């Protein structure tokens, strides 16, 4: 059965002006919807600067609860107005815990649920463990007007288990909101090509299309951290179920890209190709350990 949907990836530069960031996000969502997009992805934590380049508890005040969150209310209303599926990344506070989260807004503006980032990095320029609890939702798939979507956030995208877990649960599209760029410990290190190829592998090995949205531009944090910040390389893209790049935004450009995929054809390919039929879960016990095996009793 033909089930064509239009996917969109967006990217833009973030500043200290949160209202302006939200306005830029809305502008791109409106433009992508006008271009025919049904499912539109925004970048990780787009509401503000990426503050995780430093460790300062003052930034914990940027978090807010899911219930009554003004950013979610605004973009939920936008999803309903445009009739699009719109996952919204946000910094979530839940009692004494803090999460790097995405709320999935369906095309009627209803919130289908929340995914909390599972893998939390802790390296130079990306000290997220200082701010975020490890997500406790597990990998979730959401039924929306335009298909079943799975969400994995940034560092999650480097773990093939995350994409596979979503595909096994029936995700028809996997979405990766992202914030990645420079590596402060090695200015000569350019991870862009590696980053793209890893995610193409997720699409191809699971026979599921993906959307990847990354931020762009050089960011500098407010005083007293004005010497700190990352430069993000953008390059947001959409890949098809064979891993092929279908559309991509230029690395340094604010903008969006769209691509049409046939979810029915992708489902038929998954059934015919045999990678789900021939799985051997009973042999994969090593994946449930950190070191490949457990110590002898």
Secondary structure, DSSP 4 states (H G I P E B T S, - for coil): ---EEEEEEEE-B--S-HHHHHHHHHHHHHHHHHTT-SEEEPPTTTTS--GGGS--GGGGGG-B-STT-HHHHHHHHHHHHHT-EEEEEEEEEETTEEEEEEEEE-TTS-EEEEEE-----EETTEEGGGT-PPPSS-S-EEEETTEEEEE--GGGGG-HHHHHHHHHTT-SEEEEE---B--TT-TT---HHHHHHHHHHHHHHHT-EEEEE--EEE--PPTT-TT---EEE---EEE-TTS-EEEE--TT--EEEEEEEEHHHHHHHHHHH-TTTT--GGG-GGGGSSSSS----
